[in-house]
Amino acid sequence: MEDIIVPLLTFLLIVGSSIIKSFNENKEKRQRNERKPETHSPTVQRRNSQAQQASKKSYQQTVESVEEQKTEQLDQLKKELNVSRTKTMEDLEKAREEINDELDQLLVSRKKQRALENDQIKIKDYLTRRGLAGTVIMSEVLGEPRAKKPYQINRR
């Protein structure tokens, strides 16, 4: 029995290795074929190169037109944003001016009220006994000198 098994295993190893070798050779041939560019006649090569150039040109034109459209859209957007921004700035400036005017009017009216209140307080202060005495004294101090206004003597 051992006499049959050894030759049988040897036979299987030889057949298996040949199958594997042929499989590897086929694989290498395919890889070589894929690496090699196909050689065609000159007319086919010209047609292929012309087709490639045409496709490149159309692609470049498409890219350029897309870029042009993009820049145009960006320019339009910038213009719209600038217009809206300037409008907003103008509106804010107008609102600020209106608020400043209202504040000025309020401040002026408040100053007038304070001035009137102060005048009323001053008048009330001067209507007292002490205020009237102070008023007479101040009029003598600030008025014309007595030498320029002599007393009038009534001579009969």
Beta strands, then each sheet from edge to edge (+ up, - down):
end
